[in-house]
Every structure is written in C-alpha cells, then in structure tokens.
C-alpha cells in the first residue's frame, strides 16, 4: 500500500466525523464565521472588507460541501458572499 493510500485510509474516520459535525451544526458554524468576520473587519477598520467577505464565503462553501458530501447528490454550488456589514 502506498503512503498516500495509507494516509487516506487512516484519515477517513476523521473526515467522516467532520462531515457529520458539519451536517449537524452547519447553521451555527455559518453564524460563528459571520461573527468572526465582523470582529476582524471592525478591528481592521474595514480596510480589508472585500477580502474578509471572500474568505468567509469560501469557508461557508467548504462547510456546505462537507455537510452534503454524504447525501449522494451533486455538491451544491457555493453561495454568493454575504452583503457588506453596515458601517
């Protein structure tokens, strides 16, 4: 067995646990990401708002992909980034 296959087989249970967690708590994860993004955006005085929004959107997309991996269907497209926070 190659090293890569060996690693994949050992990491499979962890990946399944993360997927289950994302399915059960996806909404809470999204809310926490939004909250963290707002705090960072406020701390940087909105200088990097566009980059923060992009990163938050990508993180939410990754959580969605993990959560829907076991559904057997097609992976849903990533959502559009959230609107900018009100100043």
Phi, psi and omega in degrees: 000133182286164181300318181296315178296322178297315178296316180300318181292327179282332181271348182304315179298322179294319179297320178295320179294318179295319178298315178298317179298317180295324178294318184283327189235025183303319181294317180294322179298316178299319179296318180293323177297317178298317181296315179296320179297319179296317180298314180296318180297319178294318181294328180268009179055040175062018181290329184242031185305315183295320179290322178294318178297317179298314180296320179295317178298319179293321178296318178295322177297320178295320178296318179297318179296319178295318183292328184260005182297321183277355184287344177084346179270186178290150178289130180292148179293150179296144179289158175294151180298151181292158179295156181296148180293149179289136180268000000 
